[in-house]
Amino acid sequence: MSVSLQIGALVLLAVMAANLPFANHRVLALGPVRAPKSLPWRLLELVLLYFVVGGIGLALEKNAGQIAPQGWEFYAVTATMFLTLAFPGFVYRYLLHRRD
């Protein structure tokens, strides 16, 4: 698998993972169906999925060669990007999706 294909797959995975907490009522899409989850529970899932996607990205980078050193700036930017990717799911769940 080429590096550019790996990057594209990782970005697609990040988009799906960022919107997953807002798309369903299950715990991490695996657990039992809950009553409507609260926003703090969804944010906790979002943080956990950020670390899962980051771990997969780290594994892909290690597979491609030497891992580049990253400072706090890298993690601040990637966390902000992950939150930005989660925005469509948040808008759908809390601003557009109305139950009558």
C-alpha positions as a Python dict, from the first residue, in 0.01 Angstrom:
ca = {
    (1, 'M'): (0, 0, 0),
    (2, 'S'): (146, 335, -100),
    (3, 'V'): (201, 610, 153),
    (4, 'S'): (-48, 844, -13),
    (5, 'L'): (-316, 573, 1),
    (6, 'Q'): (-239, 518, 370),
    (7, 'I'): (-276, 890, 438),
    (8, 'G'): (-607, 903, 253),
    (9, 'A'): (-737, 601, 445),
    (10, 'L'): (-627, 756, 774),
    (11, 'V'): (-806, 1084, 697),
    (12, 'L'): (-1122, 893, 600),
    (13, 'L'): (-1097, 693, 923),
    (14, 'A'): (-1055, 1017, 1120),
    (15, 'V'): (-1368, 1168, 961),
    (16, 'M'): (-1572, 859, 1041),
    (17, 'A'): (-1436, 830, 1397),
    (18, 'A'): (-1490, 1199, 1471),
    (19, 'N'): (-1857, 1179, 1375),
    (20, 'L'): (-1926, 839, 1532),
    (21, 'P'): (-2014, 966, 1883),
    (22, 'F'): (-2282, 1193, 1737),
    (23, 'A'): (-2425, 936, 1495),
    (24, 'N'): (-2561, 675, 1735),
    (25, 'H'): (-2678, 605, 2089),
    (26, 'R'): (-2449, 307, 2149),
    (27, 'V'): (-2138, 325, 2361),
    (28, 'L'): (-1850, 341, 2110),
    (29, 'A'): (-2092, 191, 1854),
    (30, 'L'): (-2045, -147, 2026),
    (31, 'G'): (-2226, -137, 2357),
    (32, 'P'): (-2595, -155, 2434),
    (33, 'V'): (-2836, 111, 2314),
    (34, 'R'): (-2855, 383, 2576),
    (35, 'A'): (-3113, 643, 2641),
    (36, 'P'): (-3004, 965, 2473),
    (37, 'K'): (-2638, 1014, 2560),
    (38, 'S'): (-2537, 1341, 2717),
    (39, 'L'): (-2284, 1574, 2558),
    (40, 'P'): (-2008, 1494, 2813),
    (41, 'W'): (-2039, 1123, 2732),
    (42, 'R'): (-2010, 1198, 2360),
    (43, 'L'): (-1704, 1418, 2421),
    (44, 'L'): (-1541, 1140, 2622),
    (45, 'E'): (-1596, 904, 2330),
    (46, 'L'): (-1452, 1168, 2097),
    (47, 'V'): (-1132, 1194, 2303),
    (48, 'L'): (-1097, 815, 2315),
    (49, 'L'): (-1144, 788, 1938),
    (50, 'Y'): (-886, 1065, 1887),
    (51, 'F'): (-629, 850, 2064),
    (52, 'V'): (-734, 538, 1869),
    (53, 'V'): (-693, 715, 1534),
    (54, 'G'): (-365, 866, 1655),
    (55, 'G'): (-239, 519, 1748),
    (56, 'I'): (-328, 387, 1405),
    (57, 'G'): (-149, 683, 1247),
    (58, 'L'): (155, 618, 1463),
    (59, 'A'): (156, 251, 1358),
    (60, 'L'): (135, 350, 991),
    (61, 'E'): (421, 597, 1035),
    (62, 'K'): (634, 336, 1207),
    (63, 'N'): (560, 93, 926),
    (64, 'A'): (670, 352, 667),
    (65, 'G'): (1000, 431, 839),
    (66, 'Q'): (1138, 631, 1127),
    (67, 'I'): (888, 811, 1350),
    (68, 'A'): (935, 1187, 1342),
    (69, 'P'): (959, 1360, 1681),
    (70, 'Q'): (646, 1555, 1773),
    (71, 'G'): (606, 1828, 2029),
    (72, 'W'): (297, 1965, 2196),
    (73, 'E'): (220, 2175, 1888),
    (74, 'F'): (159, 1862, 1682),
    (75, 'Y'): (-95, 1729, 1931),
    (76, 'A'): (-267, 2067, 1964),
    (77, 'V'): (-310, 2094, 1588),
    (78, 'T'): (-428, 1734, 1540),
    (79, 'A'): (-678, 1762, 1828),
    (80, 'T'): (-814, 2083, 1678),
    (81, 'M'): (-840, 1918, 1336),
    (82, 'F'): (-1021, 1619, 1490),
    (83, 'L'): (-1270, 1855, 1657),
    (84, 'T'): (-1321, 2032, 1325),
    (85, 'L'): (-1391, 1698, 1156),
    (86, 'A'): (-1652, 1627, 1426),
    (87, 'F'): (-1842, 1949, 1355),
    (88, 'P'): (-2088, 1802, 1098),
    (89, 'G'): (-2194, 1530, 1342),
    (90, 'F'): (-2236, 1785, 1622),
    (91, 'V'): (-2446, 2012, 1400),
    (92, 'Y'): (-2667, 1722, 1294),
    (93, 'R'): (-2718, 1594, 1648),
    (94, 'Y'): (-2771, 1919, 1834),
    (95, 'L'): (-2871, 2185, 1582),
    (96, 'L'): (-3059, 2015, 1297),
    (97, 'H'): (-3192, 1686, 1430),
    (98, 'R'): (-3519, 1756, 1609),
    (99, 'R'): (-3743, 1487, 1749),
    (100, 'D'): (-4111, 1577, 1751),
}
